[in-house]
Amino acid sequence: MEMLKKFFPNAFKATDLKSFITALVIYVLIDIVCGFVIGLLAKIPLIGIIFSIVGSLVGLYALVGIILSVLVFVKVIK
C-alpha cells in the first residue's frame, strides 16, 4: 500500500468531499490534457506508436487514480 501512496498521492488524500472532488478533477484533467496532446503527437508516423502507448499508460494511470480515490473516500482502503 505504501508503494501505491507514492505513485498516487492525490488519491489517498480524498478523505472528505472537497478533497475527493479535487482528486477526481485532477485525474480527469490529466487524462484530458495528456490525451489531447498525445492524440496530436500520435499522428506523426515515426513516433506515433510510442505516443499511443504513452497515451494508454496515462489513461490507465488516471483510471487507477480515480478508482483509488473512490475507495479511499468510501473508506474501503486507508
Secondary structure as a PSIPRED ss2 file (coil, helix, strand):
# PSIPRED VFORMAT (PSIPRED V4.0)

   1 M C   1.000  0.000  0.000
   2 E H   0.000  1.000  0.000
   3 M H   0.000  1.000  0.000
   4 L H   0.000  1.000  0.000
   5 K H   0.000  1.000  0.000
   6 K H   0.000  1.000  0.000
   7 F H   0.000  1.000  0.000
   8 F C   1.000  0.000  0.000
   9 P C   1.000  0.000  0.000
  10 N C   1.000  0.000  0.000
  11 A H   0.000  1.000  0.000
  12 F H   0.000  1.000  0.000
  13 K H   0.000  1.000  0.000
  14 A C   1.000  0.000  0.000
  15 T C   1.000  0.000  0.000
  16 D C   1.000  0.000  0.000
  17 L H   0.000  1.000  0.000
  18 K H   0.000  1.000  0.000
  19 S H   0.000  1.000  0.000
  20 F H   0.000  1.000  0.000
  21 I H   0.000  1.000  0.000
  22 T H   0.000  1.000  0.000
  23 A H   0.000  1.000  0.000
  24 L H   0.000  1.000  0.000
  25 V H   0.000  1.000  0.000
  26 I H   0.000  1.000  0.000
  27 Y H   0.000  1.000  0.000
  28 V H   0.000  1.000  0.000
  29 L H   0.000  1.000  0.000
  30 I H   0.000  1.000  0.000
  31 D H   0.000  1.000  0.000
  32 I H   0.000  1.000  0.000
  33 V H   0.000  1.000  0.000
  34 C H   0.000  1.000  0.000
  35 G H   0.000  1.000  0.000
  36 F H   0.000  1.000  0.000
  37 V H   0.000  1.000  0.000
  38 I H   0.000  1.000  0.000
  39 G H   0.000  1.000  0.000
  40 L H   0.000  1.000  0.000
  41 L H   0.000  1.000  0.000
  42 A C   1.000  0.000  0.000
  43 K C   1.000  0.000  0.000
  44 I C   1.000  0.000  0.000
  45 P C   1.000  0.000  0.000
  46 L C   1.000  0.000  0.000
  47 I C   1.000  0.000  0.000
  48 G H   0.000  1.000  0.000
  49 I H   0.000  1.000  0.000
  50 I H   0.000  1.000  0.000
  51 F H   0.000  1.000  0.000
  52 S H   0.000  1.000  0.000
  53 I H   0.000  1.000  0.000
  54 V H   0.000  1.000  0.000
  55 G H   0.000  1.000  0.000
  56 S H   0.000  1.000  0.000
  57 L H   0.000  1.000  0.000
  58 V H   0.000  1.000  0.000
  59 G H   0.000  1.000  0.000
  60 L H   0.000  1.000  0.000
  61 Y H   0.000  1.000  0.000
  62 A H   0.000  1.000  0.000
  63 L H   0.000  1.000  0.000
  64 V H   0.000  1.000  0.000
  65 G H   0.000  1.000  0.000
  66 I H   0.000  1.000  0.000
  67 I H   0.000  1.000  0.000
  68 L H   0.000  1.000  0.000
  69 S H   0.000  1.000  0.000
  70 V H   0.000  1.000  0.000
  71 L H   0.000  1.000  0.000
  72 V H   0.000  1.000  0.000
  73 F H   0.000  1.000  0.000
  74 V C   1.000  0.000  0.000
  75 K C   1.000  0.000  0.000
  76 V C   1.000  0.000  0.000
  77 I C   1.000  0.000  0.000
  78 K C   1.000  0.000  0.000
